[in-house]
Amino acid sequence: MLLGVNIDHVATLRNARGGSEPDVVQAAYICEQNGGTSITTHLREDRRHIKDEDVRTLIKTINTKLNLEMAMAEDIQKIALEIKPYSICLVPEKRQEITTEGGLDVAGQLEKVSSFIKPLLDAGIIVSLFIDPTAEQVQASAKTGAQFIEMHTGTYSEAFGTEKEEEAFNALKNSAKLAQELGLKVNAGHGLNYENVHRMHEIEGLYELNIGHSIISRAVFTGLPEAVKTMANLIK
């Protein structure tokens, strides 16, 4: 498995005071140097952490791949078509949420999703759909033309260590199997941390894990190089 590091909360810390510290470009460089195989940023509609200029700078400076998380917003689609990141991950978005609360309802808006991602696919950008691990959402995703799904691991992460863990984990495992049978590649992320990430090894064929908050949280105490390196070693 590969490790995509989400650096959104480096920008959150920067924005708390304004200015340029900590520098998201430097953070991306450190992540790459210590085992990160891609850099993920979520350009939210309210620009609460990552800004337009961040993604425009990162696309020119990183040595790995930029994965741009985005909602179905025309202005952000325009930016994606302008900068052409290696990949985009389409996510649901609510202004009032603290973080992404669930997967994209592809099944309920199949035509809209398919239409929105077509220009991105035509531009040569790899498209992933962030979905809850259900057969209905996997099957719908396979109809859109997207090459990847990213399974929302939040339910598993919250259930880890409880009696609900196996049910949540099996939903991930079964969805990954179905997705691969339908020709989709599979990523996963949300809520994964240093304690629960090891079970991802039990899911055959996972391509990449996208992890941010737990890495940045650990970095407060250990430094970013150690935080990324430790997580990269856990998922190898």
C-alpha positions in Angstrom: 0.0 0.0 0.0 1.0 3.6 -0.6 0.6 6.5 1.8 -1.0 9.7 0.7 -0.5 12.4 3.3 -3.2 15.0 3.7 -1.7 18.4 4.8 -4.9 20.3 5.2 -4.3 20.9 8.9 -0.9 22.4 8.4 -2.9 25.1 6.6 -5.4 25.1 9.4 -2.6 26.0 11.9 -1.2 28.6 9.5 -4.6 30.2 9.0 -5.2 30.5 12.8 -2.7 33.4 12.9 -2.5 34.4 9.2 0.9 34.8 7.5 2.8 31.9 6.1 3.8 29.6 9.0 3.8 26.7 9.0 4.5 26.5 5.3 2.4 23.9 3.5 5.0 23.6 0.7 7.7 22.7 3.2 5.3 20.3 4.9 4.7 18.5 1.6 8.4 18.3 1.0 9.0 16.7 4.5 6.1 14.2 3.8 7.7 13.2 0.5 11.1 12.8 2.1 9.8 10.5 4.8 7.6 8.0 2.9 4.6 9.9 1.6 3.9 8.8 -2.0 1.4 11.5 -2.7 0.1 14.8 -1.2 -3.6 15.3 -0.6 -5.3 18.7 -0.1 -9.0 19.4 0.2 -9.9 22.7 -1.5 -13.1 23.4 0.3 -15.7 25.8 -1.0 -15.2 28.0 2.1 -11.4 27.8 1.8 -11.2 27.1 5.5 -7.7 25.7 5.3 -6.1 25.1 1.8 -6.3 28.1 -0.4 -6.3 28.4 -4.2 -2.7 29.7 -4.2 -1.6 26.6 -2.1 -2.7 24.1 -4.8 -1.2 26.3 -7.6 2.1 26.3 -5.8 2.1 22.7 -4.7 1.4 21.4 -8.3 4.7 23.2 -9.3 6.8 22.1 -6.4 6.0 18.6 -5.2 8.0 15.7 -6.4 5.3 13.1 -6.0 1.6 13.4 -7.0 -1.0 15.9 -6.0 -4.4 14.5 -5.1 -7.0 17.2 -4.9 -10.1 16.5 -2.9 -13.1 18.6 -4.0 -16.8 18.9 -3.9 -19.0 19.1 -7.0 -18.4 22.9 -7.3 -17.9 24.4 -10.7 -15.3 27.0 -9.5 -13.2 24.2 -8.1 -13.6 22.0 -11.1 -12.3 25.0 -13.1 -9.2 25.2 -10.9 -8.7 21.4 -11.3 -8.9 21.7 -15.1 -6.4 24.6 -14.9 -3.7 23.0 -12.7 -4.4 19.3 -13.8 -3.5 17.4 -10.6 -2.5 13.8 -10.9 -5.9 12.9 -9.4 -9.0 14.3 -7.8 -11.2 12.7 -5.2 -14.8 13.8 -5.3 -16.2 14.2 -1.8 -19.5 15.5 -0.3 -19.3 18.8 1.5 -21.4 20.7 4.0 -20.4 24.2 5.1 -21.3 23.5 8.8 -19.4 20.2 9.1 -16.1 20.0 11.0 -14.8 17.3 8.7 -16.2 15.2 5.9 -19.1 13.3 7.6 -19.8 10.5 5.1 -19.4 9.3 1.6 -20.7 10.8 -1.6 -24.1 9.5 -2.6 -23.2 8.4 -6.1 -26.2 6.1 -6.4 -28.6 8.9 -5.6 -27.0 11.3 -8.1 -25.5 9.0 -10.7 -26.1 11.3 -13.7 -24.9 14.4 -11.9 -21.7 12.7 -10.7 -21.0 11.2 -14.2 -21.5 14.5 -15.9 -19.3 16.4 -13.4 -16.3 14.1 -13.7 -16.4 13.7 -17.5 -14.4 16.9 -18.2 -11.8 15.9 -15.6 -11.5 12.4 -17.1 -11.2 14.0 -20.6 -8.4 16.1 -19.3 -6.4 13.0 -18.3 -7.0 13.5 -14.5 -7.5 10.3 -12.5 -10.9 10.4 -10.7 -11.7 8.8 -7.4 -15.1 8.8 -5.6 -15.2 9.0 -1.8 -18.0 6.6 -0.9 -19.4 4.7 2.1 -18.5 1.0 1.8 -21.8 -0.4 0.5 -22.6 -2.5 -2.5 -25.0 0.1 -3.9 -22.4 2.9 -3.9 -19.7 0.7 -5.3 -21.9 -0.5 -8.1 -23.0 3.1 -8.9 -19.4 4.3 -8.9 -18.5 1.7 -11.5 -21.0 3.2 -13.9 -19.6 6.7 -13.7 -16.3 6.2 -15.6 -14.2 6.9 -12.5 -11.1 4.7 -12.1 -11.0 4.6 -8.3 -13.1 4.6 -5.3 -11.9 5.8 -1.9 -13.7 3.9 0.9 -14.8 6.0 3.8 -13.2 4.3 6.8 -14.8 6.6 9.5 -17.3 4.0 10.7 -14.5 1.4 11.1 -12.3 3.9 12.8 -15.0 4.8 15.3 -15.9 1.2 15.9 -12.3 0.0 16.4 -11.9 -1.8 19.7 -15.7 -2.3 20.2 -18.1 -5.0 19.4 -19.0 -3.2 16.2 -15.5 -3.4 14.7 -15.9 -6.6 12.7 -19.1 -5.5 11.1 -17.6 -2.2 10.0 -14.4 -3.9 8.9 -16.2 -6.5 6.8 -18.1 -3.8 5.0 -14.8 -2.4 3.9 -13.4 -5.8 2.9 -16.5 -6.8 0.9 -16.8 -3.4 -0.8 -13.1 -3.5 -1.9 -13.6 -7.0 -3.3 -16.7 -6.0 -5.2 -15.0 -2.8 -6.5 -12.1 -4.7 -7.9 -14.4 -7.3 -9.5 -16.1 -4.3 -11.3 -12.7 -3.0 -12.5 -12.2 -0.2 -10.0 -9.0 0.4 -8.0 -9.5 1.0 -4.3 -8.1 3.6 -1.9 -9.3 4.2 1.7 -9.2 6.9 4.3 -10.8 8.9 7.1 -10.1 8.5 10.8 -7.3 6.0 10.3 -4.6 6.3 12.9 -1.5 4.5 14.3 -3.6 2.1 16.3 -6.2 1.0 13.8 -4.4 1.2 10.4 -2.8 -2.3 10.7 -6.1 -4.0 9.7 -6.0 -2.4 6.3 -3.4 -5.1 5.5 -6.3 -7.6 5.7 -8.0 -6.0 2.7 -6.6 -7.5 -0.5 -5.7 -5.0 -3.3 -5.8 -1.7 -1.4 -3.8 0.8 -3.4 -3.4 3.8 -1.2 -4.4 5.1 2.2 -5.0 8.8 2.6 -4.3 9.9 6.1 -4.0 13.4 7.5 -5.3 14.3 11.0 -3.6 11.6 13.0 -0.2 12.3 11.3 -0.4 16.1 11.9 -1.6 15.4 15.5 1.4 13.2 16.2 3.7 15.6 14.5 2.9 18.2 17.2 4.7 16.0 19.7 7.3 14.1 17.6 7.9 16.3 14.6 6.5 15.7 11.1 9.4 13.6 9.7 8.9 10.9 12.4 5.1 11.0 12.2 5.1 10.4 8.5 7.9 7.8 8.6 6.2 5.8 11.3 2.9 5.7 9.5 4.6 4.8 6.2 6.3 1.9 7.9 3.1 0.7 9.4 1.4 0.4 6.1 4.2 -1.1 4.1 
